[in-house]
Amino acid sequence: MIRTYLLIAALISSISLFAQDTITLSDYAVQVAGTSTLHAWTVDVNKAQGQLALDTAGTPTYVHMEFEVETMVSGRGPVMDGKVKKALKAQTHPWITFESSSIVRNSEKLNVIGLLDIGGVKENVELEVMSNHNNYTTTSDLTFSQFDIIPPSAMFGQIKCGDDISITFDVTFSK
């Protein structure tokens, strides 16, 4: 009897998997922004990858994304880039990852809840994402401290980054 239930559960699971279409990240602009005691700053992510599952109606059901820390560039030179990579623990955690646990569509907006892993610290985050076909945009306000990250500093601590950061995503998925 238990085998019958397990077989039925496996069949239902496989049917729901086949009813989904998985597409991959094809274009992206991801930027982290913050402030310091001297000026505002931004860091661009230059390498990302991801997958998005869609149900038969084309509604997203799952997303997994990864952003390589080592390829992040601030435009302020290699010293600043190195400080950012060190703060984000690039040596031990080379990728920032996001994996959704829930996606709910509300017209052109998606409410996406998932686990964001930065520097080995995982936090549940909730994103309000604008969707237009397979293009998705959002901005998420976070803090360094919620990921146990000491904000970068320079000139022996005279220039310090603020705790608040903002991550902006403009991503497109395709087959």
N, C-alpha and C positions, 0 to 999 in steps of 0.2 A: 504494500500500500504506500509506504514511504517512497519507494522507487518511482511509483506512478506520479506522485506529487512532484518529485524532483524532476522527472522527465517533462511534465507539463510546465513547470516553472522555467526550465531550460528552453523549451520551445517558445514560450511567450517572450522571454528575454531575447532570443535570437530574432524573433519576428520584429520586435521593437528596434533592434539594432539595424536590421535591414531596411527598416522604414525611414532611416535617417540618412542624410547625405553629409559627408564631411568635406569641407573645403579648407584650403590652407591660406595663410597670410601671404598676400602678394604685394602689398604696398603699405608703407607706414611712415608716420612722422610721430615720434614719441619724444617728449621734452620734459625735463625736470627743471623747475624754477624755484628760486628762493631769494633770500636777502642776506646781506652781511652788514657789518658796521661801516663798510665803505661804499658798497653799491649792490644793486640787484644782479643776479647771475642766472644763467641757464646752462643746461647740459643736454646735448642731443644724444640720443641712442642711435648707434649706427648699425647694429645687428640685432634683429629680432626674428622670431619664428613663432608660428602658432597654428592651431587648428580650431575650426568652428563646426559644430554639428548642427544641422538643420532638420526639422521634422518635415513631413511631406507637404505641409503648407508653406514651407520656407521660413518658419519661425526658429530662431536660435534656441537650442536646448542645452548647449554645453560649449564652453570655450576654455582653451588652455593656451597661454602665451608665455614666452620666455624672452628676456632682454639681456644681452651680454654686457656685463659691467665693463670689461676691459676695452670695449670699443666706444665707450662714452667720451665725448669731446665737449669741452666747455668753451672753446674759442678764446680762452685766456692763457693758453700756453700749457706746456707739458707739466709745469710745477703744479698748477691748479688741477689739471687732469689727474695727476698722481695722488693729490690729496683727496679728491673725490673717490677714486678707486680704492684707496686705503680705507677711507671712512665706510665705504660700502662693502668692505671685506672681500674684495675681488679675488684675492689669493685662495681663500678657503670656500667662497661662495661665488663662483664666476657668473652665475645667472640670477636675475631677479625673475621670479615666476608668479603667475596668477592662474588659478584654477577655479572655475565657477562651481558653485554648489546649487545655485538656483537662478533661473532666468525667467522673468515674467514680462510679457509684452503689454504695453499700455499705449496704443496708437503707434506713433513713430518713436516712442521712448521704450527703453528696456530697463527694468530694474534688475541689475545683476549683482548677486551676492557671491562672494568667493573668498578664497584664501590667497593672500599676497605674502610672498616670502622674499624678504630683503635681508641680506646678510645672515641668513639662517634663522631669523625670527619671523614667525608666521602670525599674521593678523587677519581676522575676518574683516572685510571691507564691503561696503555697499556702494555701488556706482549707478548713477542715472545716466544712461547711454542713449544718445540720439542715433537713430538708425535710418539709413537711406539705401535701400537695396542691400548690398553686402558691404557697405561702408558704415563705420561706427565711430562716433566721436564722444569724448567725455573729458572732464577735468576733475581730478580728485585731490582734495586738500588733505594732507597728512602731516606728520611731524617726524623728525629724525628720532626723537625720544621714544615714540611708540614702537620702534624697531631696535631699541637699545643701541642707537648709533650716536656717537659723539660728533656733532657738526664739525666740519673741517674748519681749520683756522690757519692763519699765516702770520708772518713777521712776529714770531714768538708770542702768539696769542693776541697781538694788537688788532688784528682783523679777524673777526669771528662771524661765521655763518649763523643766521637765526635758526631756530628750531623748526619753523613752519616751512613746508615745501609743497609744491603743487605739481602734479604729474598730468600732462595733457596727452591724450591718445587720439590719433586720427588714423584708423587702420582700415584696410580693405582686404577682403578675403575672396578667393576665386578658385575654380577647379584647376 
